[in-house]
Amino acid sequence: MSAIAAADVHKIVLACEAGMGSSALVVSQLKRQLAGLPVTVEHTSVTRIPADADLVICHRSLAERARQVAPGHPVVAFDTFIGDPVFARIAEALRSGAAIEA
């Protein structure tokens, strides 16, 4: 398991199968939770994770593929699109300056 310091997270990418749909809802939720922080949040297909992503978030079923597409980038997996505690944990870590475990 790897970790990334909150201060090193400037761009979060939520990767999904096609880059739309449920991921857009999660991105909207994360943007609200991170309002006021110098962090951008975007969504994309798991096959198109940008090189400048500091943190990748994806459904557990896509985590291994995300790690292959974006080696060296921390990947945090979640189980449910709405209300998964992973999102609150990431937001709290960024707000408090704590490391995010991937």
N, C-alpha and C positions, 0 to 999 in steps of 0.2 A: 504494500500500500504506500502511495506517495502522498505528499502534501504540498500545498502552495500557500505562501503567505498572503494574507488579505491585501497587503500593500502592493503585491505584484499582479493583482487581478484588475485589469482595465477593460477587458472584453470577454464576455461570457457568450458562448454559442450553445444553443439548444439544438441538438442534432436529432432528426427523426427520419422516417422512411422516405418521405417525399419533400419535406421542408415546408409543410403547411398544415392546416387543420388544427389538431389538438395542440401541437407545439406552439402555434400562434397564441392560443389561450394562455399557455404557461408563460410565454415571453411577456405577454401583457401583465400577468400577475407578478412576475419577477420585477418588471420595470416599476410597478407601483411600490413593491416592497423595497426597492433600492433607490427610490427617488431621493435626490440630493447627494448621492454618492457619485464619484467620478468613474462610473462603470457603465458600459454600454452592453445591451443584451439584444441578441438577434437569433433567428432560427434559420436552419439550413438543412439540406439533405445530409445524411450521414456520409455520403460519398463525396461531399463538397465542403468539408470542414476547412475553414480558412487557416492559413499558416499563422496569422496573427492572433488567433484565439488563445487566451490565457487559461481558460477553464472551459471544458466541454461537459455538457450535461446531456444525458440521453436515457431512454428507457433501458432497463436491464437487458432486454433481448437484443439490443444493438450495441452494448458496451464493448464487446470484443471487436466488432467491426470498426467502431470509432477508434479504438486503440491502434488498430492496424492502419487506418487512414491518417491518423494524427499521432504518430509515435512521439513520445516525449512530452505530450500534453496531458495534464491531469484530466481524467475522465471520471465523473461522478454519475452513478446510475441511480435511477428511481424506479419505483414499481407502478405507481398510478399517476396519471396526468394531473388530476385535480386533488389538492390537499395532501400530497405526499410530504412527509416531514423533512425530506431532503431539501426542499426549497426554503423552508423556514430556517433550517440549519445553515444553509449557505448565506442567506440574508443576515442572520445573526452574526455569523463569523465576519462578514464584510463590515458590518456596523461596529463590531467590537474590536476589529483588528486581529482576530484570531486566525490561525491557520485553518485551511480547508482540507480535510482528508479526502483523498480520492481513491 
